[in-house]
């Protein structure tokens, strides 16, 4: 029957041949894309994957396309590929969580939350899905829901340092200092070099009036990362509040030796110098801050005038 069909124009062998050729083309495009990706040729890899999925929306290749687009900074294209992947393979939890992560990059927290809910419907014990849902809740300014989701994440994984840290930061934002510190302590038990946890502990200590403990936290951060501008700024602010202006100036000077192009450091050193009656040094620092950040001239000049008024 097959031979007769071919002779009398049945066309089935031609259709099969076309299908085989498309399958062959798909495989060539897919693996050319993989080779190009491995060689760092992302633009060519993306073209290969796009042409491959035009022939066959195979989930693996859609995932490869999304990943290559992410690496190339093409966030919207990565999201489109992940949406197609999750439509094609609705039970793919990893794809749903990758989609949630991309939505977070785009600050589309409602879509992120939806992706997390779909992931949890497939795997209700997935700690990462709860964590991502918490990030979405935070983005939508629902801190209580974020706490609930983070607590569930930690219940699934008691070693989940990122979840403890985000819960600590959320609690700090709600001014629940005791609970925030407990979570920050837990992070430091899991990762003693967590700069984020040390920064939060320093802020909490400062808020509780323990300046020595706060400065110790900021110093530990700087020992881990000498270019951590925020740690210098927070320590300097604390020293100014204690009216220890000489140490504050020394703190900012140390930072500026490493980061000479940071306008904020000049501005804050200028403030400390003005408060210690070094008007000439203060003026020099404010001038340098404006040179580095001309857009902030009015704010910096206004602050400088306010400092002089307050001193009088």
ZITA-V737036 format. One record per pair of residues at least 4 apart in sequence whose C-alpha atoms are under 8 Angstrom apart, sorted by the first residue. I is the first residue (numbers start at 1). GAP is how many residues later the second one is. If there is no record, write none. Layout:
i->I gap->GAP
i->I gap->GAP
This chain:
i->1 gap->4
i->2 gap->4
i->2 gap->11
i->3 gap->4
i->4 gap->4
i->5 gap->4
i->5 gap->5
i->5 gap->6
i->5 gap->7
i->6 gap->4
i->6 gap->5
i->6 gap->6
i->6 gap->7
i->11 gap->4
i->12 gap->4
i->13 gap->4
i->14 gap->4
i->15 gap->4
i->16 gap->4
i->17 gap->4
i->18 gap->4
i->19 gap->4
i->20 gap->4
i->21 gap->4
i->22 gap->4
i->22 gap->33
i->23 gap->4
i->23 gap->32
i->24 gap->4
i->25 gap->4
i->25 gap->27
i->26 gap->4
i->26 gap->25
i->26 gap->26
i->26 gap->27
i->26 gap->29
i->26 gap->30
i->27 gap->4
i->27 gap->25
i->28 gap->4
i->29 gap->4
i->29 gap->19
i->29 gap->20
i->29 gap->22
i->29 gap->23
i->30 gap->4
i->30 gap->18
i->30 gap->19
i->30 gap->22
i->30 gap->31
i->31 gap->4
i->32 gap->4
i->32 gap->13
i->32 gap->16
i->33 gap->4
i->33 gap->11
i->33 gap->12
i->33 gap->13
i->33 gap->14
i->33 gap->15
i->33 gap->16
i->34 gap->4
i->34 gap->11
i->34 gap->30
i->35 gap->4
i->35 gap->10
i->36 gap->4
i->36 gap->5
i->36 gap->6
i->36 gap->8
i->36 gap->9
i->37 gap->4
i->37 gap->5
i->37 gap->7
i->37 gap->8
i->37 gap->31
i->41 gap->4
i->42 gap->4
i->42 gap->26
i->42 gap->27
i->42 gap->29
i->42 gap->30
i->43 gap->4
i->43 gap->29
i->44 gap->4
i->45 gap->4
i->45 gap->23
i->46 gap->4
i->46 gap->19
i->46 gap->22
i->46 gap->23
i->47 gap->4
i->48 gap->4
i->49 gap->4
i->49 gap->12
i->49 gap->13
i->49 gap->15
i->49 gap->16
i->50 gap->4
i->50 gap->15
i->51 gap->4
i->52 gap->4
i->52 gap->5
i->52 gap->9
i->53 gap->4
i->53 gap->5
i->53 gap->8
i->53 gap->9
i->57 gap->4
i->57 gap->5
i->57 gap->31
i->58 gap->4
i->59 gap->4
i->59 gap->26
i->59 gap->29
i->59 gap->30
i->60 gap->4
i->61 gap->4
i->62 gap->4
i->62 gap->19
i->62 gap->20
i->62 gap->22
i->62 gap->23
i->63 gap->4
i->63 gap->18
i->63 gap->19
i->63 gap->22
i->63 gap->32
i->64 gap->4
i->65 gap->4
i->65 gap->13
i->65 gap->16
i->66 gap->4
i->66 gap->11
i->66 gap->12
i->66 gap->13
i->66 gap->14
i->66 gap->15
i->66 gap->16
i->67 gap->4
i->67 gap->11
i->68 gap->4
i->68 gap->10
i->69 gap->4
i->69 gap->5
i->69 gap->6
i->69 gap->8
i->69 gap->9
i->70 gap->4
i->70 gap->5
i->70 gap->8
i->74 gap->4
i->75 gap->4
i->75 gap->27
i->76 gap->4
i->77 gap->4
i->78 gap->4
i->78 gap->24
i->79 gap->4
i->79 gap->20
i->79 gap->23
i->79 gap->24
i->80 gap->4
i->81 gap->4
i->82 gap->4
i->82 gap->13
i->82 gap->14
i->82 gap->16
i->82 gap->17
i->83 gap->4
i->83 gap->16
i->84 gap->4
i->85 gap->4
i->85 gap->5
i->85 gap->10
i->86 gap->4
i->86 gap->5
i->86 gap->6
i->86 gap->9
i->86 gap->10
i->91 gap->28
i->91 gap->31
i->92 gap->4
i->92 gap->27
i->93 gap->4
i->93 gap->26
i->93 gap->29
i->93 gap->30
i->94 gap->4
i->95 gap->4
i->96 gap->4
i->96 gap->19
i->96 gap->20
i->96 gap->22
i->96 gap->23
i->97 gap->4
i->97 gap->18
i->97 gap->19
i->97 gap->22
i->97 gap->31
i->97 gap->32
i->97 gap->35
i->98 gap->4
i->99 gap->4
i->99 gap->13
i->99 gap->16
i->100 gap->4
i->100 gap->11
i->100 gap->12
i->100 gap->13
i->100 gap->15
i->100 gap->16
i->100 gap->32
i->101 gap->4
i->101 gap->11
i->101 gap->31
i->102 gap->4
i->103 gap->4
i->103 gap->5
i->103 gap->6
i->103 gap->8
i->103 gap->9
i->104 gap->4
i->104 gap->5
i->104 gap->8
i->104 gap->31
i->104 gap->32
i->107 gap->32
i->108 gap->4
i->109 gap->4
i->109 gap->27
i->109 gap->28
i->109 gap->30
i->109 gap->31
i->110 gap->4
i->110 gap->26
i->110 gap->30
i->111 gap->4
i->112 gap->4
i->112 gap->20
i->112 gap->21
i->112 gap->24
i->113 gap->4
i->113 gap->19
i->113 gap->20
i->113 gap->23
i->113 gap->24
i->114 gap->4
i->115 gap->4
i->116 gap->4
i->116 gap->13
i->116 gap->14
i->116 gap->16
i->116 gap->17
i->117 gap->4
i->117 gap->12
i->117 gap->16
i->118 gap->4
i->119 gap->4
i->119 gap->5
i->119 gap->10
i->120 gap->4
i->120 gap->5
i->120 gap->6
i->120 gap->9
i->120 gap->10
i->125 gap->31
i->126 gap->4
i->126 gap->27
i->126 gap->30
i->127 gap->4
i->127 gap->25
i->127 gap->26
i->127 gap->27
i->127 gap->29
i->127 gap->30
i->128 gap->4
i->128 gap->25
i->129 gap->4
i->129 gap->24
i->130 gap->4
i->130 gap->19
i->130 gap->20
i->130 gap->22
i->130 gap->23
i->131 gap->4
i->131 gap->18
i->131 gap->19
i->131 gap->22
i->131 gap->32
i->132 gap->4
i->133 gap->4
i->133 gap->13
i->133 gap->16
i->134 gap->4
i->134 gap->11
i->134 gap->12
i->134 gap->13
i->134 gap->14
i->134 gap->15
i->134 gap->16
i->135 gap->4
i->135 gap->11
i->136 gap->4
i->136 gap->10
i->137 gap->4
i->137 gap->5
i->137 gap->6
i->137 gap->8
i->137 gap->9
i->138 gap->4
i->138 gap->5
i->138 gap->8
i->138 gap->32
i->142 gap->4
i->143 gap->4
i->143 gap->27
i->143 gap->31
i->144 gap->4
i->145 gap->4
i->146 gap->4
i->146 gap->21
i->146 gap->24
i->147 gap->4
i->147 gap->20
i->147 gap->23
i->147 gap->24
i->148 gap->4
i->149 gap->4
i->150 gap->4
i->150 gap->13
i->150 gap->14
i->150 gap->16
i->150 gap->17
i->151 gap->4
i->151 gap->16
i->152 gap->4
i->153 gap->4
i->153 gap->7
i->153 gap->10
i->154 gap->4
i->154 gap->5
i->154 gap->6
i->154 gap->9
i->154 gap->10
i->159 gap->31
i->160 gap->4
i->161 gap->4
i->161 gap->25
i->161 gap->26
i->161 gap->29
i->161 gap->30
i->162 gap->4
i->162 gap->25
i->163 gap->4
i->164 gap->4
i->164 gap->19
i->164 gap->20
i->164 gap->22
i->164 gap->23
i->165 gap->4
i->165 gap->18
i->165 gap->19
i->165 gap->22
i->165 gap->31
i->165 gap->32
i->166 gap->4
i->167 gap->4
i->167 gap->13
i->167 gap->16
i->168 gap->4
i->168 gap->11
i->168 gap->12
i->168 gap->13
i->168 gap->14
i->168 gap->15
i->168 gap->16
i->169 gap->4
i->169 gap->11
i->169 gap->31
i->170 gap->4
i->170 gap->10
i->171 gap->4
i->171 gap->5
i->171 gap->6
i->171 gap->8
i->171 gap->9
i->172 gap->4
i->172 gap->5
i->172 gap->8
i->172 gap->32
i->176 gap->4
i->177 gap->4
i->177 gap->27
i->178 gap->4
i->179 gap->4
i->180 gap->4
i->181 gap->4
i->181 gap->19
i->181 gap->20
i->181 gap->23
i->182 gap->4
i->183 gap->4
i->184 gap->4
i->184 gap->13
i->184 gap->14
i->184 gap->16
i->184 gap->17
i->185 gap->4
i->185 gap->12
i->186 gap->4
i->187 gap->4
i->187 gap->5
i->187 gap->7
i->187 gap->10
i->188 gap->4
i->188 gap->5
i->188 gap->6
i->188 gap->9
i->188 gap->10
i->193 gap->5
i->193 gap->31
i->194 gap->4
i->195 gap->4
i->195 gap->26
i->195 gap->29
i->196 gap->4
i->197 gap->4
i->198 gap->4
i->198 gap->19
i->198 gap->20
i->198 gap->22
i->198 gap->23
i->199 gap->4
i->199 gap->18
i->199 gap->19
i->199 gap->22
i->199 gap->32
i->200 gap->4
i->201 gap->4
i->201 gap->13
i->201 gap->16
i->202 gap->4
i->202 gap->11
i->202 gap->12
i->202 gap->13
i->202 gap->14
i->202 gap->15
i->202 gap->16
i->203 gap->4
i->203 gap->11
i->204 gap->4
i->204 gap->10
i->205 gap->4
i->205 gap->5
i->205 gap->6
i->205 gap->8
i->205 gap->9
i->206 gap->4
i->206 gap->5
i->206 gap->7
i->206 gap->8
i->206 gap->32
i->210 gap->4
i->211 gap->4
i->211 gap->27
i->212 gap->4
i->213 gap->4
i->214 gap->4
i->214 gap->21
i->215 gap->4
i->215 gap->20
i->215 gap->23
i->216 gap->4
i->217 gap->4
i->218 gap->4
i->218 gap->13
i->218 gap->14
i->218 gap->16
i->218 gap->17
i->219 gap->4
i->219 gap->12
i->220 gap->4
i->221 gap->4
i->221 gap->5
i->221 gap->7
i->221 gap->10
i->222 gap->4
i->222 gap->5
i->222 gap->6
i->222 gap->9
i->222 gap->10
i->226 gap->29
i->226 gap->32
i->227 gap->28
i->227 gap->31
i->227 gap->32
i->228 gap->4
i->229 gap->4
i->229 gap->26
i->230 gap->4
i->231 gap->4
i->232 gap->4
i->232 gap->19
i->232 gap->20
i->232 gap->23
i->233 gap->4
i->233 gap->19
i->233 gap->32
i->233 gap->35
i->234 gap->4
i->235 gap->4
i->235 gap->13
i->235 gap->16
i->236 gap->4
i->236 gap->11
i->236 gap->12
i->236 gap->13
i->236 gap->15
i->236 gap->16
i->236 gap->32
i->237 gap->4
i->237 gap->11
i->238 gap->4
i->239 gap->4
i->239 gap->5
i->239 gap->6
i->239 gap->8
i->239 gap->9
i->240 gap->4
i->240 gap->5
i->240 gap->8
i->240 gap->32
i->244 gap->4
i->245 gap->4
i->245 gap->27
i->245 gap->28
i->245 gap->30
i->245 gap->31
i->246 gap->4
i->246 gap->26
i->246 gap->30
i->247 gap->4
i->248 gap->4
i->248 gap->21
i->248 gap->24
i->249 gap->4
i->249 gap->20
i->249 gap->23
i->249 gap->24
i->250 gap->4
i->251 gap->4
i->252 gap->4
i->252 gap->13
i->252 gap->14
i->252 gap->16
i->252 gap->17
i->253 gap->4
i->253 gap->16
i->254 gap->4
i->255 gap->4
i->255 gap->5
i->255 gap->10
i->256 gap->4
i->256 gap->5
i->256 gap->6
i->256 gap->9
i->256 gap->10
i->261 gap->31
i->262 gap->4
i->262 gap->27
i->262 gap->30
i->263 gap->4
i->263 gap->25
i->263 gap->26
i->263 gap->27
i->263 gap->29
i->263 gap->30
i->264 gap->4
i->264 gap->25
i->265 gap->4
i->265 gap->24
i->266 gap->4
i->266 gap->19
i->266 gap->20
i->266 gap->22
i->266 gap->23
i->267 gap->4
i->267 gap->18
i->267 gap->19
i->267 gap->22
i->267 gap->33
i->268 gap->4
i->269 gap->4
i->269 gap->13
i->269 gap->16
i->270 gap->4
i->270 gap->11
i->270 gap->12
i->270 gap->13
i->270 gap->14
i->270 gap->15
i->270 gap->16
i->271 gap->4
i->271 gap->11
i->271 gap->33
i->271 gap->36
i->272 gap->4
i->272 gap->10
i->273 gap->4
i->273 gap->5
i->273 gap->6
i->273 gap->8
i->273 gap->9
i->274 gap->4
i->274 gap->5
i->274 gap->7
i->274 gap->8
i->274 gap->33
i->274 gap->34
i->275 gap->32
i->275 gap->36
i->278 gap->4
i->279 gap->4
i->280 gap->4
i->281 gap->4
i->282 gap->4
i->283 gap->4
i->284 gap->4
i->285 gap->4
i->286 gap->4
i->286 gap->14
i->286 gap->15
i->286 gap->18
i->287 gap->4
i->288 gap->4
i->289 gap->4
i->289 gap->5
i->289 gap->11
i->290 gap->4
i->290 gap->5
i->290 gap->6
i->290 gap->7
i->290 gap->10
i->293 gap->4
i->296 gap->4
i->297 gap->4
i->298 gap->4
i->299 gap->4
i->300 gap->4
i->301 gap->4
i->302 gap->4
i->303 gap->4
i->304 gap->4
i->305 gap->4
i->306 gap->4
i->307 gap->4
i->308 gap->4
